[in-house]
Amino acid sequence: MAGLLAALQVDALICGGIGGGARMALAQANIRPKTFSSRGMDHSRVYSALCL
């Protein structure tokens, strides 16, 4: 997945919790994971942030 994202010139990934192996693969591809928990979160704010 990290290779595909790198090929698409993705430099940041908004995601839920990810494991250490995925974090390492993303770091090697110079992609910064932005993790968050949706518990108690206003999903409209997340959508707004994605559209900026």
Secondary structure, DSSP 8 states (H G I E B T S, - for coil): -HHHHHHTT--EEEES---HHHHHHHHHTT-EEEE---TT--HHHHHHHHH-
